[in-house]
Amino acid sequence: MFGTVRKWRGHCGYVEPVSGSAPSVFIHRNDMPDETRRLIRNGREIEFDITPDPRGPRAANVRIVA
C-alpha cells in the first residue's frame, strides 16, 4: 500500500493511505529500517504493509518511495 506521512513526531505518527476510503494507519520507527528512520518526515511518500494491532491498523515494512 502507498501513502503520505502525516503528523510525524520523531518516533511515531500516522500515514494517510492513497486510497481516500482507507483510514489513517499508525506508524512507529521500530517498524522501519534505519535508513528509512533517517529520511522519514511529514509529507514523505512511503510504501508499507498493514498489520493488525489491538489499537487499530499499523504500518509495517515501511519503505521510502523514491
C-alpha positions as CSV (number, residue, x, y, z in Angstrom):
1,M,0.0,0.0,0.0
2,F,1.1,3.6,-0.6
3,G,0.6,6.7,1.5
4,T,1.8,10.0,2.8
5,V,3.3,10.6,6.2
6,R,1.2,12.9,8.4
7,K,1.7,14.1,12.0
8,W,5.3,12.6,12.3
9,R,6.6,13.2,15.9
10,G,10.1,11.9,15.6
11,H,9.3,8.4,16.8
12,C,5.7,7.8,15.7
13,G,2.9,9.3,13.6
14,Y,0.3,8.4,11.0
15,V,0.1,7.6,7.4
16,E,-2.7,8.7,5.1
17,P,-3.2,5.9,2.6
18,V,-3.5,6.9,-1.1
19,S,-7.0,5.4,-1.3
20,G,-9.2,8.0,0.2
21,S,-11.6,5.5,1.7
22,A,-9.0,3.8,3.9
23,P,-8.4,5.1,7.4
24,S,-5.2,6.6,8.7
25,V,-2.6,4.0,9.7
26,F,-0.3,4.2,12.8
27,I,3.4,4.1,12.1
28,H,6.3,3.7,14.5
29,R,10.0,4.0,14.0
30,N,10.6,0.4,15.2
31,D,8.7,-0.8,12.1
32,M,11.2,0.6,9.6
33,P,14.9,0.1,8.8
34,D,17.5,2.6,10.0
35,E,17.8,4.2,6.6
36,T,14.1,5.0,6.5
37,R,14.1,6.3,10.0
38,R,16.6,9.0,9.0
39,L,14.6,10.1,6.0
40,I,11.0,10.0,7.2
41,R,9.2,13.2,7.8
42,N,5.8,14.8,7.2
43,G,4.7,14.8,3.5
44,R,7.1,11.9,2.6
45,E,5.6,9.3,0.3
46,I,6.0,5.8,1.6
47,E,5.1,2.2,0.7
48,F,4.1,-0.1,3.6
49,D,2.2,-3.2,4.6
50,I,-0.6,-3.2,7.1
51,T,-0.6,-5.4,10.2
52,P,-3.4,-5.8,12.7
53,D,-2.9,-4.3,16.1
54,P,-5.3,-4.2,19.1
55,R,-5.4,-0.4,18.8
56,G,-6.1,-0.3,15.0
57,P,-4.2,-0.8,11.8
58,R,-0.4,-0.4,11.9
59,A,2.2,0.1,9.2
60,A,4.9,-2.5,8.8
61,N,7.8,-3.0,6.4
62,V,7.9,0.8,5.7
63,R,9.9,1.9,2.7
64,I,10.5,5.4,1.2
65,V,9.2,5.8,-2.3
66,A,11.9,7.4,-4.5
